[in-house]
Amino acid sequence: MRDVRVLREVRILRDTRISRNARVLRHAWGLSVLGLSVSGLVVGVAIGLTLGR
């Protein structure tokens, strides 16, 4: 009986760690996409300025 409880606690710990990692990965992915879009915008503005001048 005690082994079952320990297994359940271990499974819960593993699930929470996996979900936390997934959340961090999703947050990092969103930040990288945001950075890519911002850098693309900056590059577009720089190209527009150099061409417009």
Residue pairs with C-beta under 8 A, 6 or more apart in sequence:
none
